[in-house]
Amino acid sequence: MEIKVFVLPGGKVQIFVDGQVSFEQAQQITKAVIAQLQAGGVEFSEIGTVEQHKDGASHVHITGGVHVQH
């Protein structure tokens, strides 16, 4: 499993979970990453819904769109 966290210009954060995980597992992982960031002092002004994008049988992208509070 691979977790990627991207901070985009303007403060938007995207989280991708790739590998042999189900959508439900990836949702929980994404929520855990967000919780860890918040516990570390990162404040979010909004958190989008977790979405699934499949590319083949074993590849799942999970994007949790969030916006970092400036």
BELCOR-V749014 format. One record per residue. N is the residue number from 0. RES is the residue in one small letter. SS is DSSP state (A for helix, B for strand, O for the rest). PHI is phi in whole degrees, -180 to 180 (* if undefined). D_LAST is the distance of its C-alpha to the last C-alpha in Angstrom with 2 decimals. Layout:
# BELCOR-V749014
((N	RES	SS	PHI	D_LAST) (N	RES	SS	PHI	D_LAST))
This chain:
# BELCOR-V749014
((0	m	O	*	31.12) (1	e	B	-131	28.14) (2	i	B	-115	24.44) (3	k	B	-119	22.00) (4	v	B	-121	18.21) (5	f	B	-113	16.60) (6	v	B	-107	13.08) (7	l	O	-96	13.31) (8	p	O	-55	12.15) (9	g	O	92	9.24) (10	g	O	94	7.69) (11	k	B	-77	10.63) (12	v	B	-118	12.71) (13	q	B	-122	16.46) (14	i	B	-121	19.02) (15	f	B	-119	22.69) (16	v	B	-119	25.68) (17	d	B	-120	28.96) (18	g	O	132	32.43) (19	q	O	-85	35.13) (20	v	O	-129	33.13) (21	s	O	-79	33.45) (22	f	A	-59	30.76) (23	e	A	-63	30.76) (24	q	A	-65	30.34) (25	a	A	-65	27.51) (26	q	A	-59	25.74) (27	q	A	-64	26.13) (28	i	A	-63	24.98) (29	t	A	-60	21.77) (30	k	A	-63	21.12) (31	a	A	-67	22.01) (32	v	A	-63	19.59) (33	i	A	-60	16.69) (34	a	A	-62	18.17) (35	q	A	-66	18.47) (36	l	A	-63	14.86) (37	q	A	-64	13.99) (38	a	A	-64	16.87) (39	g	O	-84	15.55) (40	g	O	102	12.42) (41	v	O	-80	9.96) (42	e	O	-102	8.38) (43	f	B	-113	8.72) (44	s	B	-84	8.55) (45	e	B	-160	11.84) (46	i	B	-129	14.46) (47	g	B	-79	17.17) (48	t	B	-78	20.81) (49	v	B	-82	22.46) (50	e	B	-119	24.86) (51	q	B	-112	27.98) (52	h	B	-133	29.21) (53	k	B	-94	32.60) (54	d	O	-136	34.29) (55	g	O	96	37.62) (56	a	O	-75	38.79) (57	s	O	-118	36.81) (58	h	O	-122	33.46) (59	v	B	-128	30.54) (60	h	B	-101	27.00) (61	i	B	-118	24.44) (62	t	B	-117	21.12) (63	g	B	-107	18.50) (64	g	B	-73	15.81) (65	v	B	-134	12.42) (66	h	B	-125	8.93) (67	v	B	-74	6.22) (68	q	O	-67	3.83) (69	h	O	-87	0.00))
